């Protein structure tokens, strides 16, 4: 019921407003202070010109030992100085960051406007995307892309082929006037972007435009039909190549699957975790991820397999479930239309539905759940490299 401030209730509030306003004002100022401190506590300046810090042989050896054996260190200084000294991309900024409570690679990537690939590419010693240590130091670079440490007898041509880019792209982003030597660090730029196909464009012409190889673009496109005008083509970024065996296993999992939304490039709106239920407000476990979508988005099979369910299923609304040839199972919920039936075989990239908001949903999005070969839930963020 609306209260007339000319009445008794309004009079009480007017006469005692200071008992409400002042405490709320103090709380707001305290909260603002914490936000400012948090922002200031994360360095945002990438120093291009700074005197090098000299470390003792013992400090350098300890750092390298920690990186090799543990996959982390609390003093990354010697590694940081080595990268700065041998970095051929003079325009690229780098900084050291010490992880704090509640930090993770995703929040750091968002804060510095880069991505997970950029962090892994600058910290090739990391053994896990999620198992991090408090006060662990990592390198942050100022642009989306990866660092590559030149190996013995490597050439610019070798490195370009390794990352699926053209030699021209490397030359435009690194000072290669004196060639490359073992131990140099080359920067391979690459942020995923969307391209709307023009009339008569082909895989070849688009790949040339973005200085990537045709194979890399075709593999990401994932469709057998020719490109049509106004198709939204996702231009993939670059993935790190220099990684630990543990990290390679995590990336190998991601390579088994394509994007669940045609052309990829979407953002997560909710991840797999305990969260407040959007309808009841109670804490509950969200067994997958929600991915931002639009009403005309097509939903795709992330890998080949057989459809084990297609229809209406409880809170998921119009839902498709696929048992994949690689042993994994995936679920796609809240669709507006279904284009497959139970028992149908599908290939990677096959359009199976259209995005929607059916079932127990607060808006248009895709709910995506993954189970491994043993039936255990898997965090989809570890396997969807095209979604951030």
RAVEN-V834523 format. One record per residue. N is the residue number from 0. RES is the residue in one small letter. BURIAL is b if it has 16 or more other C-alpha atoms within 10 Angstrom, else e. D_LAST is the distance of its C-alpha to the last C-alpha in Angstrom with 2 decimals. Layout:
n = (N,N)
res = (RES,RES)
burial = (BURIAL,BURIAL)
d_last = (D_LAST,D_LAST)
This chain:
n = (0,1,2,3,4,5,6,7,8,9,10,11,12,13,14,15,16,17,18,19,20,21,22,23,24,25,26,27,28,29,30,31,32,33,34,35,36,37,38,39,40,41,42,43,44,45,46,47,48,49,50,51,52,53,54,55,56,57,58,59,60,61,62,63,64,65,66,67,68,69,70,71,72,73,74,75,76,77,78,79,80,81,82,83,84,85,86,87,88,89,90,91,92,93,94,95,96,97,98,99,100,101,102,103,104,105,106,107,108,109,110,111,112,113,114,115,116,117,118,119,120,121,122,123,124,125,126,127,128,129,130,131,132,133,134,135,136,137,138,139,140,141,142,143,144,145,146,147,148,149,150,151,152,153,154,155,156,157,158,159,160,161,162,163,164,165,166,167,168,169,170,171,172,173,174,175,176,177,178,179,180,181,182,183,184,185,186,187,188,189,190,191,192,193,194,195,196,197,198,199,200,201,202,203,204,205,206,207,208,209,210,211,212,213,214,215,216,217,218,219,220,221,222,223,224,225,226,227,228,229,230,231,232,233,234,235,236,237,238,239,240,241,242,243,244,245,246,247,248,249,250,251,252,253,254,255,256,257,258,259,260,261,262,263,264,265,266,267,268,269,270,271,272,273,274,275,276,277,278,279,280,281,282,283,284,285,286,287,288,289,290,291,292,293,294,295,296,297,298,299,300,301,302,303,304,305,306,307,308,309,310,311,312,313,314,315,316,317,318,319,320,321,322,323,324,325,326,327,328,329,330,331,332,333,334,335,336,337,338,339,340,341,342,343,344,345,346,347,348,349,350,351,352,353,354,355,356,357,358,359,360,361,362,363,364,365,366,367,368,369,370,371,372,373,374,375,376,377,378,379,380,381,382,383,384,385,386,387)
res = (x,x,x,x,x,x,x,x,x,x,x,x,x,x,x,x,x,x,x,x,x,x,x,x,x,x,x,x,x,x,x,x,x,x,x,x,x,x,x,x,x,x,x,x,x,x,x,x,x,x,x,x,x,x,x,x,x,x,x,x,x,x,x,x,x,x,x,x,x,x,x,x,x,x,x,x,x,x,x,x,x,x,x,x,x,x,x,x,x,x,x,x,x,x,x,x,x,x,x,x,x,x,x,x,x,x,x,x,x,x,x,x,x,x,x,x,x,x,x,x,x,x,x,x,x,x,x,x,x,x,x,x,x,x,x,x,x,x,x,x,x,x,x,x,x,x,x,x,x,x,x,x,x,x,x,x,x,x,x,x,x,x,x,x,x,x,x,x,x,x,x,x,x,x,x,x,x,x,x,x,x,x,x,x,x,x,x,x,x,x,x,x,x,x,x,x,x,x,x,x,x,x,x,x,x,x,x,x,x,x,x,x,x,x,x,x,x,x,x,x,x,x,x,x,x,x,x,x,x,x,x,x,x,x,x,x,x,x,x,x,x,x,x,x,x,x,x,x,x,x,x,x,x,x,x,x,x,x,x,x,x,x,x,x,x,x,x,x,x,x,x,x,x,x,x,x,x,x,x,x,x,x,x,x,x,x,x,x,x,x,x,x,x,x,x,x,x,x,x,x,x,x,x,x,x,x,x,x,x,x,x,x,x,x,x,x,x,x,x,x,x,x,x,x,x,x,x,x,x,x,x,x,x,x,x,x,x,x,x,x,x,x,x,x,x,x,x,x,x,x,x,x,x,x,x,x,x,x,x,x,x,x,x,x,x,x,x,x,x,x,x,x,x,x,x,x,x,x,x,x,x,x,x,x,x,x,x,x)
burial = (e,e,e,e,e,e,e,e,e,e,e,e,e,e,e,e,e,e,e,e,e,e,e,e,e,e,e,e,e,e,e,e,e,e,e,e,e,e,e,e,e,e,e,e,e,e,e,e,e,e,e,e,e,e,e,e,e,e,e,b,e,b,b,b,e,b,b,b,e,e,b,b,b,b,b,b,b,b,b,b,b,e,b,b,e,b,b,b,b,e,e,b,b,b,b,b,b,b,b,e,e,e,e,e,b,e,e,b,b,e,e,b,e,b,b,b,b,b,b,b,b,b,b,b,b,b,b,b,b,e,e,b,b,e,b,b,b,b,b,b,b,b,b,b,b,b,b,b,b,b,e,e,e,e,e,b,e,e,b,b,e,e,b,b,b,b,b,e,b,b,b,e,b,b,b,e,e,e,e,b,e,e,e,b,b,b,b,b,b,b,b,b,e,e,e,e,b,e,e,e,e,b,b,e,e,b,b,e,e,b,b,b,b,b,e,b,b,e,e,b,b,b,b,e,e,e,b,e,e,e,e,b,b,b,b,b,b,b,b,b,b,b,b,b,e,e,b,b,e,e,b,e,e,b,e,e,b,b,b,b,b,b,b,b,b,b,e,b,e,e,b,b,e,e,e,e,e,e,e,e,e,e,e,e,e,b,b,b,b,b,b,b,b,b,e,e,b,b,b,b,b,b,b,b,b,b,b,b,b,b,b,b,e,e,e,b,b,b,b,b,b,b,b,b,e,e,e,b,b,b,b,b,b,b,b,b,b,b,e,b,e,e,e,e,b,b,b,b,b,b,b,b,b,b,b,b,b,b,b,e,b,e,e,b,b,b,b,b,b,b,b,e,e,e,e,e,b,b,b,b,b,e,b,b,b,b,b,b)
d_last = (44.29,44.28,46.52,48.98,48.98,52.70,53.21,53.58,49.86,49.06,51.90,50.70,47.22,48.76,51.14,48.64,45.43,45.42,44.90,41.61,40.40,41.18,39.32,36.25,36.51,36.77,33.73,31.74,32.98,32.13,28.55,28.27,29.70,27.18,24.28,26.05,26.79,23.22,22.13,25.12,24.50,21.35,22.69,21.21,23.90,23.51,27.10,28.18,31.84,32.88,35.64,34.65,35.24,37.56,37.06,39.80,39.77,39.54,36.39,34.76,35.83,34.57,31.08,30.88,32.29,29.77,26.84,28.42,29.58,27.18,23.93,24.03,26.58,27.58,29.06,26.93,29.36,31.11,27.95,26.65,30.02,30.10,26.82,28.06,31.40,30.30,27.25,28.14,25.53,27.66,25.44,22.52,22.48,21.91,22.53,23.01,21.24,22.75,20.54,21.85,21.96,18.75,16.65,13.79,11.60,8.49,11.02,12.57,9.76,9.32,13.12,13.83,11.42,10.31,7.64,8.46,10.54,12.46,13.45,14.52,16.23,18.18,19.09,20.22,22.23,19.51,20.23,17.40,13.80,15.09,18.84,19.36,22.64,23.79,24.98,23.37,22.88,20.10,19.88,17.49,17.66,17.64,15.67,12.72,14.46,16.33,19.87,22.39,25.69,28.49,30.52,34.24,35.29,31.80,31.93,29.66,29.92,28.88,25.75,24.79,25.27,23.36,20.11,20.86,21.65,25.05,27.48,27.61,23.99,24.93,28.17,26.64,24.41,26.85,30.57,31.98,35.49,36.92,35.00,32.87,34.19,33.19,31.19,29.73,26.01,24.54,21.34,19.38,17.20,14.32,11.39,10.06,11.99,13.81,17.55,20.11,22.82,26.29,29.62,30.58,27.36,26.70,24.26,26.60,26.75,23.01,22.43,25.26,23.90,20.66,22.58,20.94,22.94,23.70,22.92,19.32,18.81,20.86,19.11,15.73,17.64,18.97,21.79,25.50,26.65,27.10,24.85,26.17,26.40,23.58,21.19,17.58,16.74,13.31,14.23,12.34,11.85,13.82,13.55,16.00,19.32,21.19,20.14,22.15,23.14,21.25,17.93,18.91,19.37,15.84,14.57,17.40,16.14,12.85,15.21,17.23,14.85,13.61,11.14,12.75,12.68,14.89,13.42,9.76,7.31,6.72,5.04,6.28,9.76,11.24,10.82,13.75,16.29,19.54,19.19,21.66,22.43,21.79,25.29,27.45,25.82,26.66,24.52,23.26,20.88,17.87,17.91,14.54,11.32,11.48,9.29,10.38,13.06,16.29,19.77,20.22,17.06,18.16,16.90,17.31,18.45,15.99,19.19,22.92,25.00,27.18,26.54,28.12,27.66,27.19,28.42,28.38,27.45,27.86,25.09,22.67,24.86,24.70,23.02,22.77,22.87,22.99,24.61,23.32,25.64,23.76,24.68,21.43,21.34,18.64,19.01,17.82,19.10,20.19,20.85,23.55,25.12,25.45,26.38,27.28,29.91,30.45,31.71,30.14,28.69,25.42,23.76,20.18,18.86,21.75,21.22,22.11,21.56,20.67,18.23,20.17,21.01,23.83,24.89,23.92,21.18,20.73,19.17,17.64,14.59,14.08,14.80,13.93,15.97,16.81,20.13,21.34,24.82,26.59,25.08,23.00,19.67,16.67,13.35,11.06,8.03,10.52,10.98,8.14,7.37,6.63,3.79,0.00)
